Structures are given as structure tokens and as C-alpha cells.
Amino acid sequence: MNMDEKIKSAGIYIRVSTFDQAREGFSLREQEERLKEFCKFKRYNIYKVYQDAGISAKTGNNRPEFERLKRDIQAKRINTIVSLKLDRVTRSIYDWENLMTFLDENDAYLDCVNDEINTTSANGKMISRLLMSVSQNEIERTSERTKVGLAGAIKCGHIPHIAPLGY
């Protein structure tokens, strides 16, 4: 039985990376509404919405809801992760490859709405890897620019913080 013949049980994964975005909540609500509509259109059964608020998707960050989602995949409660974009899931090539292996081992898939990524095909997997490379490059370039900017500010005597009371 191929994936098209299976009933797709979806875990919707939504995430914002900053506490400001989490506090405002708009982005999370918008993601959830769009993904629920997508699941309805695709006729996916929604098992649960998993939400990590104010947590970056960089390597090494603990995302409790994403880990819960993975446990639900292992327990066969869901077989499809539905997310708005790849960068909501991860921005690390290393983590992406580990996730791809995990999904393959558990006969599960990823469907990203905005990126039009569906890992049920070889082409979908290849395109996802290309987009993931671009996403990781974006993070690394931003980090480089930030470091250069901070170094320049310090050289000019602008310390980019305020010392705590008593210092």
C-alpha cells in the first residue's frame, strides 16, 4: 500500500522563534488556521497541533512539542507532519537529515504548505534538501553579519548592552 492509499493522520507543527512573536501569538494562530484548512483540503485527519513558542530551530535547541510529535510518530498515532515551511521544522541540514532518516524508519512523511514539499517522493526529498541548504546558509550569513556589526560597534566605543546595576 503506498502513501496515497493510506489514511493520513496529521500532526500539525507550528513554531515561532522569538518570545515577542510568541507573546503576540498572531503568527501561531495564523499558522494553525492555515494548516487546518490545508489538512481539510488534503483530507488529512488531524491528530493534534504541536506548538513550540519562542524556540529557535537551530541545532541543539530543545523543542518539547517537536519531541512529543516524534514520539507520537513512533507510537503510530500520526504518519504525516504538516508544517507551514521547512524552516518551522528545522534550519539545520544535520537535523534535517536525521529527521528524514527518522521519518523513513517510521513510515512517516512531511508535508510543507508554503514550500510545496512532500517527502513521499524522491523529488520532494531532493527539493527539501536544497531548500534546507539555503535556509542554513541564511542563518550562517546572518550570524556572520551580526558578529561583524558588533565588532565594529565595540571598536567605535559603543558597547551593545547596559551593565547590570552595581557594575
C-alpha positions as YAML, in Angstrom:
chain: A
units: angstrom
residues:
- id: 1
  name: MET
  ca: [0.00, 0.00, 0.00]
- id: 2
  name: ASN
  ca: [1.52, 3.33, -0.98]
- id: 3
  name: MET
  ca: [1.17, 6.59, 0.97]
- id: 4
  name: ASP
  ca: [-1.65, 7.82, -1.29]
- id: 5
  name: GLU
  ca: [-3.77, 4.84, -0.30]
- id: 6
  name: LYS
  ca: [-3.14, 5.25, 3.44]
- id: 7
  name: ILE
  ca: [-5.28, 7.40, 5.65]
- id: 8
  name: LYS
  ca: [-3.03, 10.28, 6.60]
- id: 9
  name: SER
  ca: [-3.10, 11.13, 10.26]
- id: 10
  name: ALA
  ca: [-1.50, 14.53, 10.66]
- id: 11
  name: GLY
  ca: [0.39, 16.19, 13.43]
- id: 12
  name: ILE
  ca: [0.33, 19.92, 12.76]
- id: 13
  name: TYR
  ca: [3.58, 21.55, 13.85]
- id: 14
  name: ILE
  ca: [3.71, 25.31, 14.44]
- id: 15
  name: ARG
  ca: [6.60, 27.33, 15.80]
- id: 16
  name: VAL
  ca: [7.82, 30.86, 16.27]
- id: 17
  name: SER
  ca: [11.40, 31.58, 17.20]
- id: 18
  name: THR
  ca: [11.18, 34.72, 19.31]
- id: 19
  name: PHE
  ca: [9.45, 35.46, 22.58]
- id: 20
  name: ASP
  ca: [7.94, 38.61, 21.03]
- id: 21
  name: GLN
  ca: [6.31, 36.51, 18.30]
- id: 22
  name: ALA
  ca: [5.13, 34.02, 20.92]
- id: 23
  name: ARG
  ca: [3.71, 36.76, 23.14]
- id: 24
  name: GLU
  ca: [1.83, 38.37, 20.27]
- id: 25
  name: GLY
  ca: [0.53, 34.96, 19.20]
- id: 26
  name: PHE
  ca: [-0.68, 36.17, 15.81]
- id: 27
  name: SER
  ca: [1.82, 34.16, 13.85]
- id: 28
  name: LEU
  ca: [0.95, 30.97, 15.74]
- id: 29
  name: ARG
  ca: [-2.79, 31.46, 15.22]
- id: 30
  name: GLU
  ca: [-2.28, 32.23, 11.57]
- id: 31
  name: GLN
  ca: [-0.10, 29.13, 11.08]
- id: 32
  name: GLU
  ca: [-2.63, 26.92, 12.84]
- id: 33
  name: GLU
  ca: [-5.60, 28.22, 10.85]
- id: 34
  name: ARG
  ca: [-3.83, 27.83, 7.51]
- id: 35
  name: LEU
  ca: [-2.61, 24.34, 8.34]
- id: 36
  name: LYS
  ca: [-6.02, 23.16, 9.50]
- id: 37
  name: GLU
  ca: [-7.51, 24.40, 6.21]
- id: 38
  name: PHE
  ca: [-4.72, 22.61, 4.30]
- id: 39
  name: CYS
  ca: [-5.44, 19.36, 6.16]
- id: 40
  name: LYS
  ca: [-9.13, 19.72, 5.41]
- id: 41
  name: PHE
  ca: [-8.34, 20.25, 1.71]
- id: 42
  name: LYS
  ca: [-5.99, 17.24, 1.64]
- id: 43
  name: ARG
  ca: [-8.41, 15.14, 3.72]
- id: 44
  name: TYR
  ca: [-5.84, 14.53, 6.45]
- id: 45
  name: ASN
  ca: [-7.16, 13.52, 9.85]
- id: 46
  name: ILE
  ca: [-5.70, 15.93, 12.42]
- id: 47
  name: TYR
  ca: [-4.46, 14.10, 15.48]
- id: 48
  name: LYS
  ca: [-3.03, 17.09, 17.34]
- id: 49
  name: VAL
  ca: [-1.49, 20.55, 16.99]
- id: 50
  name: TYR
  ca: [2.06, 20.75, 18.39]
- id: 51
  name: GLN
  ca: [3.22, 24.26, 19.25]
- id: 52
  name: ASP
  ca: [6.69, 25.44, 20.25]
- id: 53
  name: ALA
  ca: [6.66, 29.15, 21.02]
- id: 54
  name: GLY
  ca: [9.76, 31.30, 21.35]
- id: 55
  name: ILE
  ca: [12.18, 28.49, 20.45]
- id: 56
  name: SER
  ca: [14.65, 28.67, 17.58]
- id: 57
  name: ALA
  ca: [15.01, 25.69, 15.23]
- id: 58
  name: LYS
  ca: [18.81, 25.83, 15.32]
- id: 59
  name: THR
  ca: [20.71, 22.63, 16.14]
- id: 60
  name: GLY
  ca: [20.75, 21.69, 19.80]
- id: 61
  name: ASN
  ca: [17.65, 23.57, 20.93]
- id: 62
  name: ASN
  ca: [15.18, 21.58, 22.99]
- id: 63
  name: ARG
  ca: [11.72, 21.80, 21.44]
- id: 64
  name: PRO
  ca: [9.38, 19.86, 23.75]
- id: 65
  name: GLU
  ca: [6.40, 19.75, 21.40]
- id: 66
  name: PHE
  ca: [8.50, 18.64, 18.45]
- id: 67
  name: GLU
  ca: [9.87, 15.79, 20.58]
- id: 68
  name: ARG
  ca: [6.30, 14.86, 21.58]
- id: 69
  name: LEU
  ca: [5.34, 14.85, 17.90]
- id: 70
  name: LYS
  ca: [8.19, 12.44, 17.15]
- id: 71
  name: ARG
  ca: [7.10, 10.14, 19.98]
- id: 72
  name: ASP
  ca: [3.57, 10.13, 18.52]
- id: 73
  name: ILE
  ca: [5.03, 9.13, 15.15]
- id: 74
  name: GLN
  ca: [6.91, 6.25, 16.81]
- id: 75
  name: ALA
  ca: [3.69, 5.21, 18.55]
- id: 76
  name: LYS
  ca: [1.94, 5.24, 15.12]
- id: 77
  name: ARG
  ca: [-0.58, 7.89, 16.22]
- id: 78
  name: ILE
  ca: [0.40, 10.04, 13.24]
- id: 79
  name: ASN
  ca: [2.15, 9.40, 9.93]
- id: 80
  name: THR
  ca: [2.40, 12.90, 8.49]
- id: 81
  name: ILE
  ca: [3.92, 16.10, 9.86]
- id: 82
  name: VAL
  ca: [2.20, 19.15, 8.42]
- id: 83
  name: SER
  ca: [4.05, 22.45, 8.71]
- id: 84
  name: LEU
  ca: [3.87, 25.80, 7.01]
- id: 85
  name: LYS
  ca: [7.52, 25.87, 5.87]
- id: 86
  name: LEU
  ca: [10.66, 23.81, 6.23]
- id: 87
  name: ASP
  ca: [12.24, 26.44, 8.47]
- id: 88
  name: ARG
  ca: [9.44, 25.95, 11.01]
- id: 89
  name: VAL
  ca: [10.68, 22.36, 11.37]
- id: 90
  name: THR
  ca: [14.44, 22.99, 11.36]
- id: 91
  name: ARG
  ca: [17.12, 25.23, 9.87]
- id: 92
  name: SER
  ca: [19.92, 22.71, 10.21]
- id: 93
  name: ILE
  ca: [20.99, 20.32, 7.45]
- id: 94
  name: TYR
  ca: [22.27, 17.92, 10.11]
- id: 95
  name: ASP
  ca: [18.92, 17.89, 11.94]
- id: 96
  name: TRP
  ca: [17.06, 17.65, 8.63]
- id: 97
  name: GLU
  ca: [18.96, 14.52, 7.57]
- id: 98
  name: ASN
  ca: [18.33, 12.96, 10.98]
- id: 99
  name: LEU
  ca: [14.63, 13.79, 10.64]
- id: 100
  name: MET
  ca: [14.49, 12.31, 7.12]
- id: 101
  name: THR
  ca: [16.02, 9.08, 8.44]
- id: 102
  name: PHE
  ca: [13.58, 9.07, 11.38]
- id: 103
  name: LEU
  ca: [10.61, 9.56, 9.05]
- id: 104
  name: ASP
  ca: [11.80, 6.78, 6.71]
- id: 105
  name: GLU
  ca: [12.29, 4.40, 9.64]
- id: 106
  name: ASN
  ca: [8.78, 5.14, 10.91]
- id: 107
  name: ASP
  ca: [6.98, 5.13, 7.53]
- id: 108
  name: ALA
  ca: [6.06, 8.79, 8.04]
- id: 109
  name: TYR
  ca: [6.21, 11.90, 5.90]
- id: 110
  name: LEU
  ca: [6.40, 15.68, 5.93]
- id: 111
  name: ASP
  ca: [4.09, 17.99, 4.02]
- id: 112
  name: CYS
  ca: [5.05, 21.70, 3.98]
- id: 113
  name: VAL
  ca: [2.40, 24.03, 2.65]
- id: 114
  name: ASN
  ca: [4.31, 27.15, 1.54]
- id: 115
  name: ASP
  ca: [7.35, 25.29, 0.25]
- id: 116
  name: GLU
  ca: [5.19, 22.74, -1.58]
- id: 117
  name: ILE
  ca: [7.33, 19.98, -0.12]
- id: 118
  name: ASN
  ca: [6.02, 16.47, 0.28]
- id: 119
  name: THR
  ca: [8.57, 13.82, 1.24]
- id: 120
  name: THR
  ca: [6.55, 10.93, -0.19]
- id: 121
  name: SER
  ca: [8.60, 11.19, -3.41]
- id: 122
  name: ALA
  ca: [12.30, 11.20, -4.27]
- id: 123
  name: ASN
  ca: [11.91, 14.61, -5.92]
- id: 124
  name: GLY
  ca: [10.21, 16.01, -2.81]
- id: 125
  name: LYS
  ca: [13.10, 14.80, -0.68]
- id: 126
  name: MET
  ca: [15.69, 16.27, -3.05]
- id: 127
  name: ILE
  ca: [13.98, 19.67, -3.20]
- id: 128
  name: SER
  ca: [13.67, 19.72, 0.59]
- id: 129
  name: ARG
  ca: [17.41, 19.16, 0.90]
- id: 130
  name: LEU
  ca: [18.14, 22.04, -1.47]
- id: 131
  name: LEU
  ca: [15.81, 24.38, 0.41]
- id: 132
  name: MET
  ca: [17.31, 23.29, 3.72]
- id: 133
  name: SER
  ca: [20.78, 24.21, 2.45]
- id: 134
  name: VAL
  ca: [19.53, 27.68, 1.56]
- id: 135
  name: SER
  ca: [17.88, 28.06, 4.99]
- id: 136
  name: GLN
  ca: [21.03, 27.06, 6.88]
- id: 137
  name: ASN
  ca: [23.10, 29.41, 4.73]
- id: 138
  name: GLU
  ca: [20.74, 32.25, 5.63]
- id: 139
  name: ILE
  ca: [21.28, 31.63, 9.36]
- id: 140
  name: GLU
  ca: [25.05, 31.40, 8.96]
- id: 141
  name: ARG
  ca: [25.22, 34.63, 6.91]
- id: 142
  name: THR
  ca: [23.06, 36.48, 9.44]
- id: 143
  name: SER
  ca: [25.36, 35.29, 12.22]
- id: 144
  name: GLU
  ca: [28.44, 36.49, 10.31]
- id: 145
  name: ARG
  ca: [26.91, 39.92, 9.68]
- id: 146
  name: THR
  ca: [25.89, 40.25, 13.33]
- id: 147
  name: LYS
  ca: [29.38, 39.41, 14.57]
- id: 148
  name: VAL
  ca: [30.97, 41.92, 12.17]
- id: 149
  name: GLY
  ca: [28.47, 44.59, 13.22]
- id: 150
  name: LEU
  ca: [29.08, 44.00, 16.94]
- id: 151
  name: ALA
  ca: [32.85, 44.07, 16.48]
- id: 152
  name: GLY
  ca: [32.56, 47.36, 14.59]
- id: 153
  name: ALA
  ca: [30.34, 48.88, 17.28]
- id: 154
  name: ILE
  ca: [32.78, 47.88, 20.02]
- id: 155
  name: LYS
  ca: [35.73, 49.37, 18.09]
- id: 156
  name: CYS
  ca: [33.82, 52.66, 17.92]
- id: 157
  name: GLY
  ca: [33.23, 52.57, 21.68]
- id: 158
  name: HIS
  ca: [29.57, 51.57, 21.52]
- id: 159
  name: ILE
  ca: [29.05, 48.74, 23.95]
- id: 160
  name: PRO
  ca: [25.86, 46.94, 22.82]
- id: 161
  name: HIS
  ca: [24.45, 46.42, 26.31]
- id: 162
  name: ILE
  ca: [23.87, 48.15, 29.61]
- id: 163
  name: ALA
  ca: [25.90, 46.95, 32.56]
- id: 164
  name: PRO
  ca: [23.85, 45.48, 35.42]
- id: 165
  name: LEU
  ca: [23.23, 47.67, 38.49]
- id: 166
  name: GLY
  ca: [26.34, 47.77, 40.65]
- id: 167
  name: TYR
  ca: [28.90, 47.44, 37.85]
...
